[in-house]
Amino acid sequence: MKIQTKLQVKQTQTLAMTPQMQQAIRLLQLNNLELEQYLADEVQQNPLLERQSKNDFEETSRKTSLGEESLAVDMKIAHKEISGIGTDADYENRWDSDRPPVSPSRLHQTQKMEMNRLPSEPRKLTDPGYVIEQTVSQTDTLRGHLIMQLGEENLHQPLKSICFALIEWLDSDGYLRETDKELTKALGIDYTQLDEALCFLRRLTPAGVFARDLADCLNLQLQYKNLWTPAYNVLVQNLPLIMKGELSTLARKCDVSHTVLNRMIHELRPLDPHPGRAFENDILQTRPPEVIIREQGGTWHVELNEESLPKILLLDGYWEELAARKMSKQDRKYLNKCFQSGQWLVKALNQRAATILQVAREITRRQHAFLEKGVHHLQPMILRDIAEELDLHESTVSRVTANKLVQTPRGVFDMRYFFSGAINHNNNGSAHSAEAVRARIKELIVAETASKTLSDEALVKALQADGIDIARRTIAKYREAMHIPNSTQRKRLAKLAG
C-alpha cells in the first residue's frame, strides 16, 4: 500500500463554550447572596462597573428611555391572573449622566494593577490566612462556625493547616465519611498528624462534628455532656436492638438493669444525629428569597425580590469620555476590554433576571392550587414540563431552580420543592404529586395512636380511599425516605415513650 500525504478540506460543526457563555451559565446557578459576592469581585476588577443601590436603581429606571419589553405578562388561570411586577424596571443598568462618575484615577490604578501584576504562587486552601479571609461573612454556616473557632486557637503549623483542610471534607451532617487512608493520601500527611488534628477538631462545637458514623457522633455528644460510660458506648453500638424491641438482650450487653437502660435511652433522645444540619436550616430561614409570589385582589403577582437582588451600573458615559482622550494602544485595548466585559455582564444579568422570572411565572401558573389550598393540591411537575412550555433547555431550568428560594403565602420554599413525580389516581382522575402523597402518609402516621399503628398495607388502603393508587413498596420507600420507622418499630417506640 502506497503511503502519501495530501491536503483535504473537511467541514464540521461544533459548539464552542465561550467565556461569555460560561459566565451566563454560572450566573444562572447563583442565588442572590452568591451573586452579591460575584459582582463585588467584578467591580473590583473592572473600573467601568459600579455597584448600584436600590435608590439609584429606581432613579435610573425612572429616567431611562431604553425600556425593554415588560418581563411581566398577565396570564389567566382559574379566573385569576398572574402578573410579574417589580421587574418592569429597565435592567440595562447604564450610567445616568446626572450621576457623578467615579474618579478617573480609578481606571488608571486598576489598569496599572492589571498590567503590572506579577505571576505568583496561588494561595492554597489550607493557608489559614486565605481560609479566614474567605469566611468573614460565612459564620452562620457550619464551615464558617468551625473556622472561626479554629482561628481563635493558638495551634502550631502544620497542624493548623491540616485542621483547616479537614473542615472542607465534612458533609452536610457534620460527619467525616472518608477513611484515614483516604484522608492521609489526599492531604499528603501521615496517620500521626491526622490523629492529632482530629483529636482537636472533635472537641469543637456543635458537639458530634467530625464523627465517622452515628455511634461515634452520639459518643462525642455524650462526652461533651460528661455522660459517657463504657455502657453508653455499648448502647450506641447496638441501637438496632431498640428498634427490634430486644431490650433484655441490650441490657445484658450493656451489663445494666432494665431501669438503668431505660434511663440511658431517655438520655439519648435529646442528642442530635445530624449536628451539621442545624446550620443549613438557619441559612434557609434567614437567607432572603429570590422570588416573591403574593396574592392581591384575586391576582397572583410574581416578582423578583428587589431588596436582595444585587445590581451594577455600566459607566458607558464615563467610557465615552475616556475613549475620546489620547492614550497608548495598550491603554485603549485595556479600556475596550473592560467595556466589553461589562456589557457582557450586564447582558447576562438581564438574562438571568428574565429567565428566573419566566420560570417562576410558569411554576405559579401550574401550582396555583397549592398556593390557594396547600400541599395536598401540589401538582405533579418535572423540569422537562417547564422546559418544553418555555422553549428552554432542561439543564437551563435545572440551573435556574437550583439553590433559589420562593416566598409564598404558605411559607418560603426551595424552588425545587414544586417539582415531583406523579402518582396515578385510581378513578382515572388527575394524577397526584409524589410530594403531596408523602405529606398525606406523614399526616396519617402522625394521627395514629399507640394502640393502633398503621402498617404499610393499611396505609395503602387509606390512600386508596383518597383516590390514590399506590403500591405497598412505594409506601415503604417514601416512609424510609422520611426516616419514619415501620409500624412495629413505631409501636415499640410509643410504649417506651409512654
N, C-alpha and C positions, 0 to 999 in steps of 0.2 A: 504494500500500500504506500502510495506516494504522500509524503508529508510536506505541506507548504503553508505559507502564511498568506492571508488575504484580508482586505477590508470588507466589512459587511455592515450595512445600515439596518438598524432594528429599532422599531418604535414601541415603547412600552409606556404604561400609565401607572403612576404610583401616587400615593397620598403622603405628602411630607408634613410633619408636625412642626410648624414654625414656632419660634419663641412666643409670638403673639397668641397663637392658638393655645399653646401650653399655659400661658398666663390666664387666658379666659377660662379654660377648664379648671385651673386651680382656684380662681375666684369663686366659681360656682359652688365648690365644696366647702368654702369657709363660712362659718357663722359670723355674725356681726362683730363679736369680740375679737375673733381671729382676724377679720378684715381690718379692724381698727389698728392692730399692730402691723399688719402688712402695709397699710397705707402710710403709717408713720415712718416705716423704713424707706418707702418710695420717696416721700417728701424730703427725707434727709439726703437722698442721693440725687434728686432732680431739683435744681433751683427754679424751675418753671412751674412747679407744683406747690400748692399751698393748702393747708387744712382749712376747712370751711365750717364755721359754727352754724347752729340752727338759724340764728337771726340773719346771718349772711346768706344762707341758702334761701330763706323766704324772700329776702330783698332781691336776690338775683333772679329768682323765679318770677317775681312781680315785674321786673324791668325787661326781662328778655323777650325778644320777638321771634326767637328761633323755635318756639314750641313744637314739639313732636306730636304726632297723633296720640291722643289720650290713651294711656295704658288701661284705663278703667272702662269696661264695656258692660252695659246693663244687660242682664240675662234673666229671663223669666223662668222661675222654677216653682212649681206647686203654688201658683198665684202669688209668688214672692219674687223680688228682684235681687240679683247680686250685682253690686256695682263696686268698682275699685275706686276708692277715694284716698287722698293723702299721697298719691303718686302722680297726680296730673301735672305737678310742677315740672318744669323743664329739667332734664338731667344732663344738659350739655356741660354744666359745671365750668362755664367760661368766666374769665376775669372781667368785671364791670369797670369801665373807665372811671367811674366816680370813686372807686376804691383806690387808695394809695398803694402802689406796687411795693414789693419788698425792696430793700436796699440793693442797688446794682452791685455792691461789693459781695453780696451773697453768691452771685453767679461766678465771680472771679475766684472766690475762696473755694467753692465746691469744685470748680473746674481744675483749680490747682491741685486740690487733693486727689482728684480722679487721675490727672495726668502724671503726678509725681508719686503715685502710690507704688511702693516697692514690694516685690513679691516676698511673702513671709510665710512661715510655717503656720498653718491653721491651728487655732486653739482646739485642744481635744475636749471631748465631752467630760472627761474625767478631771479636767482642770477646775479646782474649786472656785476660782475667780469667775470663770466662764459660767459655771452652773448657777452661782448665786446671782450673777447679773441677769440671767435668763429667768429667774424665779421671783423677782421682786414683786411682780403683780400676780403671782400664782399661789399665794399662801393658802387659798381656800381649797386647793387640790391636795390629794394625798402626797403626791410628789413634792409639791411646794412646802407642805407642812413638815415633811421629813427633812428636807434640805435645810429649812430654817433651824430646826433642832440641831442638825449636824453642824451648821455654821457657827453655832454658839459653843461648840466643844473644842477644846484645845488638843486635837489629835495630831500625832506626828505623821509625816509623809513616809512611805506612800499609803499608809493606812487610810488617811482621809480621802485620797483619790479613789481608792478601791471602794470605800463606802458610798461615795457619790455614784460610782459606776453601778453598784449593785442596786441602788434605788431605781435605776432605769429598767431593771429586769423584773420589777414587781408587776403582777397582773392587777386587774381592777378590784379583785377581792383583797389585795394586800398580801397575796401568797407569792413565794418564790418557788416556782414549779420546776425549774431546771435542777439537774443533779449536780453534785460537787464536781464531778468530772467535766461536765459541760461548761460549768462556770469558770473553772480554772483554765481550761483550754481557751475559752473565748476572751478572758481578761488577761491571759498570759501571766498568771500568778500561781503560787504553789498552795497546797492544802493548808499549810500553817497560816499563811496570810489570809486565806478565805475564812478559816475558823476564827481568827482574831477579829476580822471585820464583822462577821455575823454575830459574834458574842456581844459586840457593842450595839449593833443595829437592832437586835431582838429585844433590847431594853427600851427602845423608843416608843412613843405613843402614836397612834392608838395601840393599846396592848393587843398582841396577836399578830402584828405585821412581821413579815419575813418568815412566817411559818411555812413548813413544807407540805403539810396536809391538815385535815380538820383536827385530828387528835393533837398534833403539835400546836395548832392555834389555840385550842382550849387549854392546853397545859400552860402556855405562855400567859394567858389571861388569869389562870388560877395562881400562878407565881406572882403576877402583878398585884393580886388581891391578898397575897400571903395565905392562901388556902391550900396550896398544893401539898399533897402527900403521895407516897407510893400507891395508896389505894385509889386515889383520884386518877393516877396515870393508868392503872388497870381499867378503870371505869371508862375513860375516854377512848381507850384502845378497843373496847368491846361494846360500843354504842348500839350496834345492830341487835344485841340481845334485849335491849329495852324495847325496841320495836316489835320483837318477836314475843315479848311477854315473859321471857325466861329470867325472871328476877331472882329466883332461887339460885340458878346457875351463876348469875352475875355476882350475887352476894358471896357465894362460895369462892369465886375467883378473886374478889376484892378482899376476902377474909374479913368481912364485916357482917353485922346483923342486918336484918331487913329494915329495922328502924333507922339505922345509920345510913344504909343505902338510899332510902327514900329522902333523907336529908341531903345527901350528896347530889342526888338527881335534882332536887329542888335548887341547890346552889348552881347547877349548870345552866338552868333556864335563862338567867339574865345575860349570859355570855353571848358574844356576837361571833357567829361562824364566818362572817364576811366583814372584817374590820375596815376594809378599804371602801366599801360601798357607801358608807355614810357621807363621804366627801362627794361622790358622784351625785347623790340625792340633793345635797346642799347646792351644788352647781346648777342642777336642773331647776331648783326652786328660785334661785337668786339671779340667774342669767336672764336678761330681758329677752322676750320673744322677737323673732324676725318678722312675723306676720301677725296681724290682729284681725280677727273676724268678729263683727258685732252686728246686732240687730237693732234697727231704728225704724219705727213706724212701719213694720211689716216688710222692711227691706234689709237684705243681708249686705253689709259693707265689708269689703276685703281691702286691706291696705297694708303697706309696709310700715314697720314701726320707725317713724322718723326720729324718735328720741334716741334710738340705739344705732341707727344707720349712719355710718361714717361717710363723710363727703369731702371731696377735694375740689380745688379750682385749678384750671389750666390757665396760666397767666399769658394768654396769647397777645394781649395788648403790650405787655412788657417785652414779649419775644419780638414783636414787630419793631418796637423802639430800639432794641439791641441789634436786631438784624440790619437796621439801616446804618449802623455805625461801621467804621472801618475796623477790621480785625484780621488777624492772620488766618490762613487756610485751616490750620489746626483748630483754632478757636471757633471758627464758623462751623466746622464739622462737628465739634462737640455740642455747640448750641443747637444745631439741627437735630442731632441725635436725641438731645433732651426733649425737644419739642415733639418729635415723632413718638418717642416713648410715652410722653404724657398724653398725646392724642389716643394712642392705643389703650392706655389705661382707662381713660375716661370712657371710651367706647365699650371696653369690657365691663366697666361698672354699670353703664346704661343697660347693657345686655343682661347682666346678672339681675338687676332690679326688675327688668321687664319679664324675664323668664321665671323668677321666683313668684312674682305676682300672677303670671299666667297660669302656673301650676296650682297655686293656692286657690285661684278662682275656680278652676276645674274641680279641685277636691271639694270645695264648698258646694258646687253645683251637684255633685254626686252624693255628698254626705249631709245634705240639709236635714234629712230625717234624724240623723244622730244629733245634730245641733239643736233640733227642736225637742226631741223626746228622750235621748240618752243612748247608752251603749248598746242596748238590745236592738236598736234600729240602725246600727252601723252596717253599711252595705259592703258586700264583697268587692274588692278592688285590688288590682295589681298594677305594677309600674307600667306594663305594656298598655293597659287601658288608657292611661293618661297620655302616654307617648303617641299612641295612634290617634287619639282625639285632637291633640295639639300639633301633630305632624313633627314631633321631636324624636330624637333617638332615645331608646330606653335608658342608655347609660347617662344621658343628659338629665333625665328625670331622676335617676338614681342619685346623681351628684347634687341636684337641687334640693332633694328631700333629706339628704344626709346632714345630721347634726343641726337641724333647724327646728326652732320651737314655734308653735302656733298658739296664740291666746284666743280662747273661745269663751262663750258664756258658760260653758261646762268645765272650764279649767284650762290649764296650759298642757299641751300635748306635744310630744315629738311628732314631726310631720310624718314619720314612718308609721306612727300608730294607726293612721287611717287606711293602711294597706294590709289586707289579709285575704287568705283564700276563701273559697266558697264551700258551704255545706248544703247539700240538697234539701229541699222541702219535700216531706213525704206525701203531700197532697198536690204535687205538681205546681205549687205556688212559687214565689220568688225565693232564690237561694238565701241562706243566712251567712253572715260573715263569721269566719272562724273565731275572731276576737269576741264577737257577741255570744257565740256558743260557749267559749271559755268563761265569760262573765256569768252566764247562766249556770254553768257547772259549779262555779265557786259559790254562787248565791244559794244553790240547793244544799251544798255541803255545810255552809255557814249556818243554815237554818235547821240542820238536823240536831237531834238530841242524843245524849249519851246512850240512851236505851234503844235508839233506833237510828243506826248509821246506815247510809245508803251504799250498797255495793255498786260496782260499775254497771252490773246488769240492771239494777234498779234505776240508776241514772239514765241509762238508755231508754227505759220505759217512760221516765218522767219527761225526757226531752222529746220523745215521740209524741207524747200528749200535747206538747207545744208545737207540733208540726215539724220537728227537726229530725231528719233521717240520718242517724249516725251509728257507727259500729262500736261495739264494746272496746275493741282495741284502740280506736281513736279516742274514746273517753279516757282510757288508761294513759295514752300518750299525752293528752292535754293536762291530765291531773298531775302526771310526773313532771311536766314542764313547769307547772305552777308550784312544784315542791309540796304537793299535798299527798300524805300517806294514803294507803288503801284503807278500806272500811275496817278491817280487822285491827290494823295499827291505830286508826283513829279512835276505835272503841277502847283500846288499852290505854292510850294516852288520856282519854277522857276520865277513865277510872283513876289513873294516877293523879290527875289534876283535882278530881273530886276528893 
